[in-house]
């Protein structure tokens, strides 16, 4: 079976709108927002991951446990994306912090560019990265979605029900 034939998408209705979940086999390879419909055939996302998304959006899950498959990206981008998992739920870090974390403190702009092509937002939480001045800058799904994700996490972190 060809690699492309193994790739499929499913949808998930979230508080942010419809999400497109792309899988390669059992590995998550992409999450797209409304308007980013994938060109792959329709399939069925693994129920454990769908449950994780439900739990995340209801405040019962802080860390995802899902195999990830990168279909594209440079080694630098993958390093940036995976480093996002070090940012705790409900907290933020800066682009500068992330550049320093990956051992390249002068690569702040390159880090921003890598985050702009993060194929798996929410699971690889690029919404937790903010400007040095505390501003919400750049997010693939738009600043409104970034703010809503941060608000959701903060709400549940402080004990919202």
C-alpha positions in Angstrom: 0.0 0.0 0.0 1.4 3.4 -0.9 2.1 6.0 1.8 -0.6 8.3 0.4 -3.2 5.6 0.5 -2.6 5.2 4.3 -3.4 8.9 4.9 -7.0 9.9 5.8 -8.9 12.6 7.6 -11.8 12.8 10.0 -13.6 15.7 11.5 -14.1 16.7 15.1 -16.6 19.3 16.3 -14.9 21.4 18.9 -15.8 24.6 20.8 -13.5 26.3 18.2 -15.5 24.9 15.3 -14.9 21.9 13.1 -11.4 20.5 13.2 -9.9 18.3 10.5 -7.8 15.5 11.9 -5.3 13.9 9.5 -3.8 10.5 10.3 -1.1 8.4 8.6 -1.9 5.0 9.9 -2.4 5.4 13.6 -0.2 8.5 13.8 -1.6 12.0 13.9 0.0 14.1 11.2 -2.1 17.3 11.0 -4.9 19.2 12.7 -6.6 21.8 10.5 -9.2 24.4 11.4 -12.5 25.2 9.6 -11.7 26.2 6.0 -8.6 24.0 5.8 -10.3 20.9 4.4 -7.7 18.2 3.6 -7.6 16.5 0.2 -7.1 13.0 1.7 -9.9 10.4 1.7 -12.3 10.3 4.6 -11.6 7.8 7.4 -12.2 7.4 11.1 -9.9 8.9 13.7 -9.0 6.5 16.5 -11.6 6.8 19.3 -9.0 7.2 22.0 -7.8 10.4 20.4 -11.3 11.7 19.9 -11.8 11.1 23.6 -8.6 13.0 24.4 -9.9 16.0 22.4 -13.2 15.9 24.3 -11.4 15.7 27.6 -9.0 18.6 26.6 -11.9 20.9 25.6 -13.7 20.0 28.9 -10.6 20.6 31.1 -10.1 17.0 32.0 -6.9 16.5 30.0 -3.7 18.6 30.0 -1.3 16.4 28.0 -2.1 14.5 24.8 -0.9 10.9 24.4 -1.0 10.3 20.6 1.6 9.0 18.2 2.7 11.8 15.9 3.9 11.3 12.3 5.6 14.3 10.6 5.0 14.1 6.8 7.0 17.3 6.2 9.3 19.8 8.0 13.0 20.4 8.4 14.9 19.0 11.3 14.9 22.5 12.8 11.1 22.8 12.5 10.6 19.4 14.1 12.9 20.3 17.0 10.8 23.5 17.5 7.5 21.7 17.3 8.5 18.9 19.7 9.9 21.5 22.2 6.4 23.0 22.4 5.4 20.0 24.6 7.7 21.4 27.3 5.4 24.4 27.8 3.0 23.5 30.6 -0.8 23.6 30.2 -2.2 27.0 31.0 1.1 28.7 30.8 2.9 30.7 28.2 6.4 31.2 27.0 8.0 33.6 24.5 9.5 33.0 21.1 12.8 34.0 22.7 12.4 31.4 25.4 11.7 28.7 22.8 14.8 29.8 20.7 16.9 29.5 23.8 15.4 26.2 24.7 16.4 24.6 21.4 19.9 26.0 21.8 19.7 28.7 19.2 19.0 32.0 21.0 19.4 34.1 17.9 16.8 32.1 16.0 13.7 33.9 17.3 12.3 34.8 13.8 13.1 31.3 12.6 11.2 29.8 15.5 8.3 32.1 14.7 8.4 30.9 11.1 8.5 27.2 12.2 5.5 27.8 14.5 3.6 29.2 11.6 3.9 25.9 9.8 3.2 23.7 12.9 1.0 20.9 11.4 -0.5 19.8 14.7 -1.7 22.8 16.6 -3.4 22.2 20.0 -1.5 18.9 20.5 1.8 20.7 19.8 0.7 23.8 21.7 2.1 26.7 19.7 -0.8 28.8 21.1 1.2 29.0 24.3 4.0 31.0 22.6 3.6 34.7 22.9 5.6 37.9 22.1 8.3 39.1 24.6 6.0 42.0 25.5 3.1 39.6 26.4 1.2 40.2 23.2 -0.6 37.4 21.3 1.1 37.4 18.0 0.7 34.9 15.1 -1.4 31.8 15.1 -2.4 29.6 12.2 -6.0 29.5 13.2 -6.0 33.2 14.0 -5.4 35.3 17.1 -9.0 34.8 18.3 -8.5 31.0 18.4 -5.2 31.4 20.1 -6.9 33.6 22.8 -9.7 31.1 23.2 -7.3 28.2 23.7 -5.3 30.2 26.3 -8.5 31.3 28.1 -9.8 27.7 28.1 -6.6 26.4 29.6 -6.4 29.1 32.2 -10.0 28.7 33.1 -9.6 25.0 33.9 -6.2 25.5 35.5 -7.7 27.8 38.1 -10.5 25.3 38.8 -13.3 26.3 36.4 -16.1 23.9 36.0 
